[in-house]
Amino acid sequence: MTQSRWGGLLVAAASSNKLSSLCASFSVHGVSPPFMRRPSSQITRLYASSLQPKQELSDDEIESEVMAWVHRVVVGWNLCPFADKPLKKGKLFMHTVKGSEEETILGTVLGEMLVRKDSPGTTLVIAPECYPNDFAMYLSFVSALDDFMDEYDLHGHVQVAPFHPLFEFSGSGKDGIDNYTNRAPYPIFHVLRESEIESAVDKLGGDASRVWKRNVELLEDMQDTLGGNEGVVDAMRGGSPSLKQKVDEVLKRHRFKLNDKKDD
């Protein structure tokens, strides 16, 4: 399965196979997962080491950490302008699956996909031990889901968007700032309904690319304002009061820009 641009908490349904970007946008530019480069820079290791699975955490603690990331980064930074709605309506669900057994993880993700096929909402399946240190293997696992989607008639009903502590876009370079739109505390499989994706894209006038462009501009501004990628990483973790103030200033600039473009 080749990868195109995926969305943050929502993935766009704009191209012929409905895999364009919407929020936070994943981009692998048509390169198959086995050929993804593995990030190895100091900044990437710094980010990844701070987000490695904590072996003793309970499911509730893991889900609390992920929910804090959703509130602080995905919604707080407005990476996905439509993520707030399912959150407020109680339609954002989470399920943690422990261990590295692929069959168990696969069964859990497929189970959630079957649920979402018939039920409104969106689900984050969190798999802390699913190749947290190897993005290429994780992405290969994601690609394997495609065969099972055919078997269970899931295509056209649901999609899965990948998040990972070491996420890297093909062509972006290991320190590309756009990678941070898709980095998360743990390996995550985001299960989305196609109908809800299409509705979200309609609200953008059918142009999902505007959100991606805004998010890249936002992260580039943060990179400049916060002192590079390391500053962005600190901000994603929460950061100091002075850092939060700088983040708020950047967000004000880019929220204004996004609102301006809605009427273009």
Steps between C-alpha positions, in 0.01 A plus 500: 500500500647833399446797723358840408428793730309407813326730747546571869177400673323502167624387159382667183287338236599723211687281252360216291592244765408743781845513660599867479594700809281696737632562848865467595541301175713193455710503183699211371480625141412164347797313647427150629549452877804263481699779337433762767818637654557451869558826689826506695589860577567635846179704503293205384652277767432769757134514406465123478676431829262734679201312357606137533253252650502496879482133586322542834227741393140383515263533205335797671834674546598444137165626375522801730839585348365466147193708586727773636687496166171525311389799708838677502627437146230369266220725628705764682716570195199459274682246286159358422223762508239224521649301788329708766148391399529122564695580815221719640228259391668203666557331164878468529571152630826343617609140533841387627643166395808381689781278379673456165307198371399603148188280486365658818562853375358419158187348654447804718536747213272296274245472778491877539473542122195273494342698784564834332364368168153504652532748787575875496822622657873449471737271691864522599645152545815547708763225471799600719710197409426493126848581368541825697868520398458392138274716286567300182376178662200678649404645162539157336258369761256779409526407133414137583162615627396571142461132413271445797296806409422330168405178676258674737360746242630803688625705206272792432373490857801561724866600479798464731742789552837423666668701777841414644771653725747471209272592213689616192361618168675370192694784345487720811831395653541359847472844661223635277274715714189363326574161660383643831141527380487121523713422802313371800583367847453140382437302181134568421252375240234762442179345367277741308167476320504595132165682526630724777817571303298608197281725714810668645650557155174653379531759778837597351340559164650176378856629539665296776846626406440835672523339844824320411658820371395692809640231730838500327513881521409479869774249578758694303409813697525305826836364390629853446338647811579220745862440400480205263353152515598453862284797598208351308550169684498679836182682404331174404578367848352806667802718560568784740264798550725720286506238223121469514472876458712485184288213370183702559645790303578272205154341516330839491682586180409179326144469624441840344651381174286185496181699567593742218528214253160351580332764288745483208 
